[in-house]
Amino acid sequence: MNLTTTRILQTQLLARGHAVGAVDGRIGPVTRAAIVAALEALSPATKDDWRRWPRKRRAVLCLQALCLDAGIDPGALDGWWGPQTEYAAGQLAVLQQTGARPEPWRDRIVTPVNPNHWPLEHEADLRAFYGEPGQHLAMLDLPYPLHLSWHTATRVTRTQCHTRVRDSLGRVLSAVLAHYGAERIHALRLDLYGGGFNLREKRGGSTLSTHAWGIAFDFDPTRNKLPWGRDRAAFARPEYDAWWRCWEDEGWVSLGRARNFDWMHVQAARV
């Protein structure tokens, strides 16, 4: 267990009426007493008497028992920290924060919608649908202000995009604002803008980027770096599911969701 998972444990204990002292991620005497009291109440079905276990193992068992009590499978109630317990602790954290468990992403069957008939990400298809790169651009007044990710003091209220995506982009960001609200948008860093139209090639590639047509946008690039996958990218976390649904309802494609890299990037082109 680390500081984060210990805080999850302390928060759960506190919610159940056990005094833990400060919720600081450290297991001191007060938290240790709360762990024992919670285990006595939960009465986990362990193979041997948990009362004889070391303190750290009892702490892990307590978190496992709390997960199980919340309907989350932590694996065996053995007091050992493993991948299943780590996963269960993450699920419990989301439940604490949102009141609901995240959707099971492995079981999710996604039928891509394409109401705006975005083309495939092949240069010939892009040229046929959007025209030449850098042409047919328009300005969009944003539903909420953005800030440049590399200079957050710079406020962005308008952005340049292709005329054929302009209205759709406005609907997406309006839906984001309606769902999250301005305060939550800022807390989740959905207002950190990594750029839109840019007449350039793909990073690490030799063909034109979809940014060259003004049909791609990047957000919060420092926490969603190009090579990062689901295990590291912030936008892969459950609290961003609604963010992606706002885009996907309009047919926009997340390279993170589709290919598990470049989670900062969303585009009006199918892959």
Contacts in CASP RR format, 6 or more apart in sequence:
PFRMAT RR
TARGET T0000
AUTHOR 0000-0000-0000
METHOD contacts of the structure
MODEL  1
MNLTTTRILQTQLLARGHAVGAVDGRIGPVTRAAIVAALEALSPATKDDW
RRWPRKRRAVLCLQALCLDAGIDPGALDGWWGPQTEYAAGQLAVLQQTGA
RPEPWRDRIVTPVNPNHWPLEHEADLRAFYGEPGQHLAMLDLPYPLHLSW
HTATRVTRTQCHTRVRDSLGRVLSAVLAHYGAERIHALRLDLYGGGFNLR
EKRGGSTLSTHAWGIAFDFDPTRNKLPWGRDRAAFARPEYDAWWRCWEDE
GWVSLGRARNFDWMHVQAARV
1 9 0 8 1.000
1 56 0 8 1.000
1 59 0 8 1.000
1 60 0 8 1.000
1 63 0 8 1.000
1 81 0 8 1.000
3 24 0 8 1.000
3 25 0 8 1.000
3 26 0 8 1.000
4 25 0 8 1.000
4 93 0 8 1.000
5 63 0 8 1.000
5 86 0 8 1.000
5 89 0 8 1.000
6 25 0 8 1.000
6 26 0 8 1.000
6 27 0 8 1.000
6 31 0 8 1.000
6 59 0 8 1.000
7 23 0 8 1.000
7 24 0 8 1.000
7 25 0 8 1.000
8 63 0 8 1.000
8 89 0 8 1.000
8 90 0 8 1.000
8 92 0 8 1.000
8 93 0 8 1.000
8 96 0 8 1.000
9 31 0 8 1.000
9 35 0 8 1.000
9 59 0 8 1.000
9 62 0 8 1.000
9 63 0 8 1.000
9 66 0 8 1.000
10 20 0 8 1.000
10 21 0 8 1.000
10 23 0 8 1.000
10 24 0 8 1.000
10 25 0 8 1.000
10 31 0 8 1.000
10 34 0 8 1.000
11 23 0 8 1.000
11 96 0 8 1.000
12 63 0 8 1.000
12 66 0 8 1.000
12 92 0 8 1.000
12 96 0 8 1.000
13 20 0 8 1.000
13 31 0 8 1.000
13 34 0 8 1.000
13 35 0 8 1.000
13 38 0 8 1.000
13 62 0 8 1.000
13 66 0 8 1.000
14 20 0 8 1.000
14 23 0 8 1.000
15 96 0 8 1.000
16 38 0 8 1.000
16 41 0 8 1.000
18 34 0 8 1.000
18 37 0 8 1.000
18 38 0 8 1.000
19 30 0 8 1.000
19 33 0 8 1.000
19 34 0 8 1.000
20 30 0 8 1.000
20 31 0 8 1.000
20 34 0 8 1.000
21 30 0 8 1.000
21 31 0 8 1.000
27 35 0 8 1.000
27 55 0 8 1.000
27 56 0 8 1.000
27 59 0 8 1.000
32 55 0 8 1.000
32 59 0 8 1.000
35 58 0 8 1.000
35 59 0 8 1.000
35 62 0 8 1.000
36 51 0 8 1.000
36 58 0 8 1.000
38 62 0 8 1.000
38 65 0 8 1.000
38 66 0 8 1.000
39 50 0 8 1.000
39 58 0 8 1.000
39 61 0 8 1.000
39 62 0 8 1.000
39 65 0 8 1.000
42 62 0 8 1.000
42 65 0 8 1.000
42 66 0 8 1.000
42 69 0 8 1.000
44 50 0 8 1.000
44 61 0 8 1.000
44 64 0 8 1.000
44 65 0 8 1.000
44 68 0 8 1.000
44 77 0 8 1.000
45 77 0 8 1.000
46 61 0 8 1.000
46 77 0 8 1.000
46 78 0 8 1.000
46 79 0 8 1.000
47 78 0 8 1.000
50 57 0 8 1.000
50 58 0 8 1.000
50 61 0 8 1.000
50 79 0 8 1.000
53 61 0 8 1.000
53 79 0 8 1.000
57 79 0 8 1.000
57 80 0 8 1.000
58 79 0 8 1.000
60 79 0 8 1.000
60 80 0 8 1.000
60 81 0 8 1.000
60 85 0 8 1.000
61 77 0 8 1.000
61 78 0 8 1.000
61 79 0 8 1.000
63 74 0 8 1.000
63 85 0 8 1.000
63 89 0 8 1.000
63 92 0 8 1.000
64 74 0 8 1.000
64 75 0 8 1.000
64 77 0 8 1.000
64 78 0 8 1.000
64 79 0 8 1.000
64 85 0 8 1.000
64 88 0 8 1.000
65 74 0 8 1.000
65 77 0 8 1.000
66 92 0 8 1.000
67 73 0 8 1.000
67 74 0 8 1.000
67 85 0 8 1.000
67 88 0 8 1.000
67 89 0 8 1.000
67 91 0 8 1.000
67 92 0 8 1.000
68 74 0 8 1.000
68 77 0 8 1.000
70 92 0 8 1.000
70 95 0 8 1.000
72 88 0 8 1.000
72 91 0 8 1.000
72 92 0 8 1.000
72 95 0 8 1.000
72 101 0 8 1.000
73 84 0 8 1.000
73 88 0 8 1.000
74 84 0 8 1.000
74 85 0 8 1.000
74 88 0 8 1.000
74 89 0 8 1.000
75 84 0 8 1.000
75 85 0 8 1.000
75 88 0 8 1.000
79 85 0 8 1.000
91 101 0 8 1.000
91 102 0 8 1.000
94 100 0 8 1.000
94 101 0 8 1.000
94 102 0 8 1.000
94 238 0 8 1.000
94 239 0 8 1.000
95 101 0 8 1.000
97 239 0 8 1.000
98 238 0 8 1.000
98 239 0 8 1.000
102 238 0 8 1.000
102 241 0 8 1.000
103 238 0 8 1.000
103 241 0 8 1.000
110 248 0 8 1.000
110 257 0 8 1.000
112 248 0 8 1.000
112 251 0 8 1.000
112 253 0 8 1.000
112 270 0 8 1.000
113 248 0 8 1.000
113 249 0 8 1.000
113 251 0 8 1.000
114 251 0 8 1.000
114 270 0 8 1.000
115 249 0 8 1.000
115 250 0 8 1.000
115 251 0 8 1.000
116 164 0 8 1.000
116 165 0 8 1.000
116 168 0 8 1.000
116 250 0 8 1.000
116 251 0 8 1.000
116 268 0 8 1.000
118 129 0 8 1.000
118 215 0 8 1.000
118 251 0 8 1.000
118 252 0 8 1.000
118 253 0 8 1.000
118 268 0 8 1.000
118 269 0 8 1.000
118 270 0 8 1.000
119 125 0 8 1.000
119 126 0 8 1.000
119 128 0 8 1.000
119 129 0 8 1.000
119 130 0 8 1.000
119 269 0 8 1.000
119 270 0 8 1.000
120 269 0 8 1.000
120 270 0 8 1.000
120 271 0 8 1.000
121 210 0 8 1.000
121 267 0 8 1.000
121 269 0 8 1.000
121 270 0 8 1.000
121 271 0 8 1.000
123 207 0 8 1.000
123 208 0 8 1.000
125 269 0 8 1.000
126 208 0 8 1.000
126 210 0 8 1.000
126 213 0 8 1.000
126 215 0 8 1.000
126 269 0 8 1.000
127 133 0 8 1.000
129 164 0 8 1.000
130 136 0 8 1.000
130 162 0 8 1.000
130 164 0 8 1.000
130 213 0 8 1.000
130 215 0 8 1.000
131 213 0 8 1.000
133 199 0 8 1.000
133 208 0 8 1.000
133 212 0 8 1.000
133 213 0 8 1.000
134 197 0 8 1.000
134 199 0 8 1.000
134 212 0 8 1.000
134 213 0 8 1.000
134 214 0 8 1.000
136 162 0 8 1.000
136 163 0 8 1.000
136 164 0 8 1.000
137 160 0 8 1.000
137 161 0 8 1.000
137 162 0 8 1.000
137 163 0 8 1.000
137 197 0 8 1.000
137 214 0 8 1.000
138 160 0 8 1.000
138 161 0 8 1.000
138 162 0 8 1.000
138 163 0 8 1.000
138 166 0 8 1.000
139 158 0 8 1.000
139 159 0 8 1.000
139 160 0 8 1.000
140 158 0 8 1.000
140 159 0 8 1.000
140 160 0 8 1.000
140 161 0 8 1.000
140 166 0 8 1.000
140 169 0 8 1.000
140 170 0 8 1.000
141 157 0 8 1.000
141 158 0 8 1.000
142 156 0 8 1.000
142 157 0 8 1.000
142 158 0 8 1.000
142 159 0 8 1.000
142 170 0 8 1.000
142 173 0 8 1.000
143 170 0 8 1.000
143 173 0 8 1.000
143 174 0 8 1.000
143 176 0 8 1.000
143 177 0 8 1.000
144 173 0 8 1.000
144 176 0 8 1.000
144 177 0 8 1.000
144 182 0 8 1.000
144 185 0 8 1.000
144 191 0 8 1.000
145 155 0 8 1.000
145 156 0 8 1.000
145 157 0 8 1.000
145 191 0 8 1.000
146 155 0 8 1.000
146 156 0 8 1.000
146 157 0 8 1.000
146 159 0 8 1.000
146 191 0 8 1.000
146 192 0 8 1.000
146 193 0 8 1.000
147 153 0 8 1.000
147 154 0 8 1.000
147 155 0 8 1.000
147 156 0 8 1.000
147 191 0 8 1.000
147 192 0 8 1.000
147 193 0 8 1.000
148 154 0 8 1.000
148 156 0 8 1.000
148 192 0 8 1.000
148 193 0 8 1.000
148 194 0 8 1.000
148 195 0 8 1.000
149 192 0 8 1.000
149 193 0 8 1.000
149 194 0 8 1.000
149 219 0 8 1.000
149 220 0 8 1.000
149 221 0 8 1.000
149 222 0 8 1.000
150 194 0 8 1.000
152 192 0 8 1.000
156 193 0 8 1.000
159 169 0 8 1.000
159 193 0 8 1.000
159 195 0 8 1.000
159 196 0 8 1.000
159 197 0 8 1.000
159 217 0 8 1.000
160 196 0 8 1.000
160 197 0 8 1.000
160 214 0 8 1.000
161 169 0 8 1.000
161 196 0 8 1.000
161 197 0 8 1.000
161 214 0 8 1.000
161 215 0 8 1.000
161 217 0 8 1.000
162 197 0 8 1.000
162 213 0 8 1.000
162 214 0 8 1.000
162 215 0 8 1.000
162 268 0 8 1.000
164 215 0 8 1.000
164 268 0 8 1.000
165 214 0 8 1.000
165 215 0 8 1.000
165 268 0 8 1.000
168 250 0 8 1.000
168 252 0 8 1.000
168 268 0 8 1.000
169 217 0 8 1.000
169 268 0 8 1.000
171 250 0 8 1.000
172 246 0 8 1.000
172 247 0 8 1.000
172 249 0 8 1.000
172 250 0 8 1.000
172 252 0 8 1.000
173 246 0 8 1.000
175 246 0 8 1.000
175 249 0 8 1.000
176 185 0 8 1.000
176 190 0 8 1.000
176 242 0 8 1.000
176 243 0 8 1.000
176 246 0 8 1.000
177 185 0 8 1.000
179 242 0 8 1.000
179 246 0 8 1.000
180 188 0 8 1.000
180 190 0 8 1.000
180 242 0 8 1.000
180 243 0 8 1.000
185 191 0 8 1.000
188 239 0 8 1.000
188 240 0 8 1.000
188 243 0 8 1.000
189 219 0 8 1.000
189 220 0 8 1.000
189 223 0 8 1.000
189 234 0 8 1.000
190 219 0 8 1.000
190 220 0 8 1.000
190 243 0 8 1.000
192 219 0 8 1.000
192 220 0 8 1.000
192 221 0 8 1.000
192 222 0 8 1.000
193 217 0 8 1.000
193 218 0 8 1.000
193 219 0 8 1.000
194 217 0 8 1.000
194 218 0 8 1.000
194 219 0 8 1.000
194 220 0 8 1.000
194 221 0 8 1.000
194 264 0 8 1.000
195 211 0 8 1.000
195 217 0 8 1.000
195 218 0 8 1.000
196 211 0 8 1.000
196 214 0 8 1.000
196 216 0 8 1.000
196 217 0 8 1.000
196 218 0 8 1.000
197 211 0 8 1.000
197 212 0 8 1.000
197 213 0 8 1.000
197 214 0 8 1.000
198 209 0 8 1.000
198 211 0 8 1.000
198 212 0 8 1.000
198 214 0 8 1.000
199 211 0 8 1.000
199 212 0 8 1.000
200 208 0 8 1.000
200 209 0 8 1.000
200 211 0 8 1.000
200 212 0 8 1.000
201 207 0 8 1.000
201 208 0 8 1.000
201 209 0 8 1.000
201 212 0 8 1.000
202 208 0 8 1.000
202 209 0 8 1.000
203 209 0 8 1.000
203 226 0 8 1.000
209 216 0 8 1.000
210 216 0 8 1.000
210 267 0 8 1.000
210 268 0 8 1.000
210 269 0 8 1.000
215 267 0 8 1.000
215 268 0 8 1.000
215 269 0 8 1.000
216 265 0 8 1.000
216 266 0 8 1.000
216 267 0 8 1.000
216 268 0 8 1.000
216 269 0 8 1.000
217 265 0 8 1.000
217 266 0 8 1.000
217 267 0 8 1.000
218 264 0 8 1.000
218 265 0 8 1.000
218 266 0 8 1.000
219 235 0 8 1.000
219 264 0 8 1.000
219 266 0 8 1.000
220 234 0 8 1.000
220 235 0 8 1.000
220 264 0 8 1.000
221 264 0 8 1.000
223 233 0 8 1.000
223 234 0 8 1.000
223 235 0 8 1.000
224 233 0 8 1.000
224 234 0 8 1.000
224 235 0 8 1.000
224 262 0 8 1.000
224 263 0 8 1.000
224 264 0 8 1.000
225 232 0 8 1.000
225 233 0 8 1.000
225 264 0 8 1.000
226 261 0 8 1.000
226 262 0 8 1.000
226 264 0 8 1.000
227 261 0 8 1.000
228 261 0 8 1.000
228 263 0 8 1.000
229 236 0 8 1.000
229 256 0 8 1.000
229 260 0 8 1.000
229 261 0 8 1.000
229 263 0 8 1.000
230 236 0 8 1.000
230 256 0 8 1.000
230 260 0 8 1.000
233 256 0 8 1.000
233 263 0 8 1.000
234 240 0 8 1.000
234 263 0 8 1.000
235 243 0 8 1.000
235 244 0 8 1.000
235 254 0 8 1.000
235 256 0 8 1.000
235 263 0 8 1.000
235 264 0 8 1.000
236 256 0 8 1.000
236 263 0 8 1.000
244 254 0 8 1.000
244 257 0 8 1.000
247 253 0 8 1.000
247 254 0 8 1.000
247 266 0 8 1.000
248 254 0 8 1.000
248 257 0 8 1.000
251 268 0 8 1.000
252 266 0 8 1.000
252 267 0 8 1.000
252 268 0 8 1.000
253 266 0 8 1.000
253 267 0 8 1.000
253 268 0 8 1.000
253 269 0 8 1.000
253 270 0 8 1.000
253 271 0 8 1.000
254 263 0 8 1.000
254 265 0 8 1.000
254 266 0 8 1.000
255 261 0 8 1.000
255 262 0 8 1.000
255 263 0 8 1.000
255 265 0 8 1.000
255 266 0 8 1.000
255 267 0 8 1.000
255 271 0 8 1.000
256 262 0 8 1.000
256 263 0 8 1.000
256 265 0 8 1.000
258 271 0 8 1.000
259 271 0 8 1.000
END
